[in-house]
Amino acid sequence: MRYESRFKMFGLPLLSVALGPDLVSHQARGVARGIIAVGDIAVGGFAIGGVAVGIVSLGGMAFGGFPIGGLALGIVALGGLAMGGVALGGLAIGVKALGGLAIGIYAHGGLAIGVYPEGGAVIRLFEK
């Protein structure tokens, strides 16, 4: 399924949807590019897809400013495996990390590893 809105901003369609294979153009996966992008691979301001890249992104693998997904990499990341400035997840790695296993300068979790760890079990790095 392919759809792009006629209204464009910054040269991108407001809404782009690309799901599944496209037999006409011989694409195995749908790549959506738009302000709001929904697709197997989505790139845009607000992206939703298996692989999502955007300011706000939701997907199995999400990358961007505020990613939410199984694997989330970004400034403020939320996911099973979250990596970023502020990371929240099962395994969180970041400057400020919060999760089951948290690794960061400021780490809080079941097992916290960092310079200033807090939580169940802590491993303090760079002891004074």
N, C-alpha and C positions, 0 to 999 in steps of 0.2 A: 504494500500500500504506500502510495506517495501522495503528499499534498503540500503545497506551499501557498501561503496567503499572498494576495496581490499587493497588499500594503507593505511597504518596505521602510525600514529605518536604518541609517548608516550602511546602506547597501545590502542589508540582510532582510529576509522576510520576517514579519512579525511572528508567524507560526510556521514551522516546518515539521512535517511528520514523514518518517521513512522507516517502515517496519517490514521485515522479511525480505526475501529475495525479489529482485526485479528482473523478470525474464527478458524484457525488452532491451534493457541496457546491460544485461549480463552481470549484474551485481549480486554477490552472494549475501551481503548484509546491507541494510539500509543505513545510509549516512545522512543525518539531518543536521542542517546548518541554519540557525536563525536566532532571533532574539529569544523565542521560546522554541526549543528543539526537543522532539520526541522521536527516538529511533533506536535501532540496534546499537549504533554509535551516534551519540548526540553531542553537538558542539554549539554552544550559545550562551546567552546571559543566564537563562534558566534551562538547564539540560536534564532530561530524563531518559535513561537508556541503560543497556548492558554495560557499555563504557560511556561515561558522561564527563564532559569537560565544560566547565562554565563557572560563572561567578557563584551561582547556587547550583549544585549538581547532585542528582540522586541516581544511583545505579549500583550495579554489582561492583564495578570499579569506578570510583568517582574522584575527579581531580578538580581543584579550583579554590576559590575563596572560602566557600562554605560547603564542603562535600559531605554527603551522607551516603554510606554504602558499605558493602562487605569489606572492601579495601578503600579507604578514604585518605587522600593526600591533599593537604591544603593548609590555609591559614588557621581556620577553626575546623577541625576534622572530627566527624562522628562516625564510628563504624566498628566492625569486628576487629579489624586491624586499622588503627588510626594513627597517622603521622602528620604532624604539623606544629605550628606555634603553640596552639592549645589543642590537645588531643584527648578525646573521650572515647573509650572503647574497651573491648575485651583485652586487647594488647594495645596500649597507648604509648606512643613515643613522641615526645615534644618538649618544648621549654616548660610548659605546664601540662602535666599528664595525669589523667584520672582514669583508672580502669582496674580490671582484675590483676593484670601485670602492668604496672606503670613505670616507664623509664623516662626520666627527664630531670632538669634542674630542680623543679618543684614537682615532686611525684607523690600521688596519693592513691593507694590501692591495696588490694589484698597482699600483693608483694610489690613494694615500692623501692625502686632503685634510683638514687639521685643524690644531688648535693644536699637538698633539704627534703628528705623523704618522710612521709607520714602514712600510717595505715597499719595493717595487720602485722606483716613481717617487713622489716626495713633493712636495706643495705645502703649505708651511707658512703658516698664516694668523696674522696679528697678530705679525709678527716683532719681536724686541726691538731 
